[in-house]
Structures are given as structure tokens and as C-alpha cells.
Amino acid sequence: MDAGGAPMNYFTEAIAWILDPANAEGSGGVWARSAEHLWYTLLAVLLASVIAIPLGYLVGHTGRGRGLVVASTGAARALPTLGVVTLVGLILGIGLVAPLVALVLLAVPSVLAGAYAGIEAIDPRTIDAARAMGMSDWQLLTRVEIPLGLPLLLGGVRSATLQVVATATLAAYVGAGGLGRFLFLGLKTQDYPQMLASALLVVLIALILEALFEIAERVTARRLHVV
């Protein structure tokens, strides 16, 4: 057998594993695990956005605390996700909480950066013109800064989502669901096609989300251009 035969066989077997109806249905099937994986991703990014977007807008609008925020997000990026999952899992037990905490910590820096960078990138002359029109700080934020900063915010959320969807496989490490179940089960039983199938499904979800964000960013840019 040639050197490339085994990897190609694994790839073919992984595709066959995904398409096998026996692996698709049920609470532990491909559809259910994919839905769980997507839910974990969206929930983590939503919680990170609730935390990071208001803070990012505050920093971008006032210009205060940027150094502290950058240092804090840098420290958060340096945290080993698997270590956080393990530590929180030991404290709170197995389940979704531990990986969710780790995924939120992973997502916050990108969302936060997108929020304040979107406001900081606005032409100062636009801000001055808005103030000259008599806009209050709240009106300036909601009518000028947030709309104009939306493209960079979407970019930050996009980056966070792709990071989380790739890392959400670790949820299975502490007893939660998602596509990581196939990965860890395949590792335990040396079922390499199943492991590769898990990775391919994660990639597929990431590509779908990437396409949706691309569409959203283009629509947003077009509307801002028209305005």
C-alpha cells in the first residue's frame, strides 16, 4: 500500500460513517450531537457578547480603561482552555457548566476587541460633527458609534464563534455532549474514521457559520454605504 493510502482510506471511511443512517439518528446520533455542538457554540458566544459588548462600548466611547482591558483580554487568551475545563469541572462537577465557562472566556477577548475597535475606528470628524449637532453622549453612542462600529463588532463575533466552534469538542471531556463525544469515543476505541468524522463535522459547522457571517457583514457594509 502506498504511503497516502491509509489517510485516504480513513477519509473515505469517515465520510461513510457520517452518511451511515445508523449513526445519524437517536439522542447520540450525528444530528443530535451536531445540534448540541451548535447550541454550545451559540450559547457561549451569546454569554460572551452580553459581557463584552457593553464593556467594549464603554471603553470605546470614553477612551478609559483600554490598557486594563487589553491586558485582561490578553491574559484570558493565554489561559489553556483544557486546563480551565478541567479545573472548573473538578470544582463544579461534570456537565455543561465547566466547558461553557471556558468557552465564554475564550470568546470574550475577540468580541470585546471588536466592540471597542469599531468605535475607535470612526473618523473623529464624524464624532465632532455629531457633538456639534447637540447630540448627547447616549445619542452619539446609539445613533452614530454603534451603527458605524457594527462591521468590526461583527468581525469580532465572527472570530469568537469560529474559535468556540472548534474548541467546543472539549465539552465531551467532562461529560457534556456535542461532536466531541465521537472524537473521544473514537480515541478510546482507536476508531480513527469516527475521530476524523467528528473533525469533519466540526469543520462543516464552522464553514456554514463562516458563510452566514460573511453574508451578514456584506449586508451591513452595503447598508452603511447606502446611508
N, C-alpha and C positions, 0 to 999 in steps of 0.2 A: 504494500500500500504506500502511496506517495505521502510526503510529509504533510500536505494540505488535506489529505483525505479525512482524517479524524475530525478536525474542526468543521469541515463541510458536512460530514455526517451528523455531528451534533446540531448544527444549524437546521438541517433538514428534519431531524427528529424533533427539534424544539418546535418548529412550525407545525409538524404533525401532532405534537402534544397539545398545542393551543387549539387546533382545529378539531380535535377529537371530542365528539359530543359528550363522552363520558366525563371529560374534565371541565365541561362548560357549565353544567347546571348544579343546583344544590347550594346550600349555605357555604360550602367550601370550594365551590367551583370558580372558574375564571371570571364569570360575570360578577359574582358576589364579591370576590376579592378585589377586582378592579374597581368596583363601586366603593368599597371600603377605602381603598388606596386614594381614590379621588376625593372622598369625603375628608379623610385625614388631612390631605393637602389643602383643600379649600378652608377647612376649619382653622388650621394653623395660620394660614395667610390672613384670614379674616381677623383672628385674635391679634396677630401682629400688627395689622393695619389699625385696629382700634387703639392700640398702644402708641404706634409710631407716627401715624399721620398727624394727630393733634400736636404732638411734641415737635414734629418736623415743621409744621406750620408756625408754631410759636417761635422756634429758633430762626426760621427763615424770615419771618415778619419783623421780629425785634432785633435780630442780629446778636442776641445774647446767648451765652452758654454753648456756642458752637464747638469750642475746643473741648469742653467736657463731654459733649455728645459724641464727637468724633472719637475721643479716647475710649468712651464707654462702648461704642459700637465696635471699635477695633478689638477691644477685649472680648466682646461677645463672639466675634468672628473667630477668635483664637481658641475658643472653648471646643474641646473634642466632643462631637455630637454623641458618639457612642458612650463616652465617659459620663456625659450628662444623663443619658438614658439609664445607664446602669446605676448611677448614684440616686437619682430620683426614684427609680424602681425599687431600690433597696429600702428607701425611706417610706414610700407610699404603697409599695406592693406592685404586683404585675397588673397589666391592663393598659388603658389608653393614656392615662394621665402623664406617665413618665415620658413616652415619646412625644406627646403633644407639647410638653414644656420645652423639650429640646428643639422641636421643630419651630416653635414660636421664637425661641432665642436665635435660631438660625435665620429666620425670616426678617426679624426686626431691623437689622442694620441696613439692608437693601431698601426696605420701604421707607425708613427714616431718611436715608440719604436722598432718595427720590423726592420726598416731600420738601425738604428744606432747599435742595439744589434747584428744584423747579421754581421756587420763589426767588432765590438768589440770582438766577439766570435772567430774570426780567430786566429789561433796559431801565436804568434809573430814571431816564427822562419820562418813561411811561408812569412811573410811580409819582414823580414830581407833578406831572400833568393832572393825575387823579387827585392829588392833595390840593392842587390849585383850584380844582373844581369844587372843593369844600367837602370831599369825602371824609368820613370818619375812619378810624382805624379798622373798624369792623366792616364797613362798606368797601374799603380798599382791599381787605383780605378776601372777602366773599365775591366781590364783583370783578376784581382785577387780578389779584395774585393767584387765587386758587384756579380760575379758568386758564390763565396763561401758563401756570405751572403744571397743568394736568399731564402734558406729554411726558415730562420727566418723572412725574409720580407713577404713571403707568409703566414706564421703563423700570422703575424700582420694584414695583409689584410683580412685574413680569420676571425679573431676575430672581426675586424671592420665591416665586411659585416654582420655577424650574429647579431651584436648589432644593426646595422642600420635596417636590415630587420624586426626585432622585434619592433623597435621604429617608423618605417615609418607609422604605423597606425595613428600617431598623425597628419599626413598631412591633414586628413579629418577634423580635429578640426578647421582649418582656411580656409576651403572651397576648398581644393585640393581634389584629387581623391585617388585611392588606396583602399586596403581592409578595411581600417579604416572606409570607408563610411558605410559598412554593420554593423560594430561594433557600431558606434554612432547612426545609424538609429535604430538598434535593441534595444539600450539602451533607446532611446527616446520613442519607442513604446512598450517597455517591451517584445520584441520578443527575448527571450533567445536562442532559437535554431539558429536564424540568427546571434546573437552575437558569439555563440560558433562556428558556421560555419566560421565566419571571422577569429577567432583564429586558427582553424584547417587549413585553407588555408595558413595562415602565417607560421605555423609550417611546412607545406608541402614544401613551397618555401625554408624555411631555411634548411630543410633536403636535398633537391636537391642541393642547393648551397654548403652545407657541404660535400656532396659526391663528387662534382666536385673539390672542394679544396683538398680533400683527394687524389684524383687521381693525381691532379697537383703536390702535394707535393711528392708523391711517385715517379712520373716520374722524378722530379727534383733531388731527392735524388739518384735515380738509375743512372742518367747521371753523377752526381758529383762523384759517387762511381767508375763509369767506367773510368772517366777522372783521 
